[in-house]
């Protein structure tokens, strides 16, 4: 009868594969969130910067 022993390299490969999948999923989620943030902010109208005539100057105080 043969001895049953654990295969540390096999377990390590499974752990590395699991970590690779988790990193891939995390990168996809971050990419989707950043893309949604860029597309969401691009559709909102932005206010134009104030012109020099609307800002109070130091001389008029």
Number of C-alpha atoms within 10 A of each C-alpha: 3 4 5 6 6 8 8 9 9 10 11 11 11 12 12 12 12 12 12 12 12 12 12 12 12 12 12 12 12 12 12 12 12 12 12 12 11 11 11 10 11 10 8 8 7 8 6 6 6 8 7 8 7 7 8 9 9 6 5 5 5
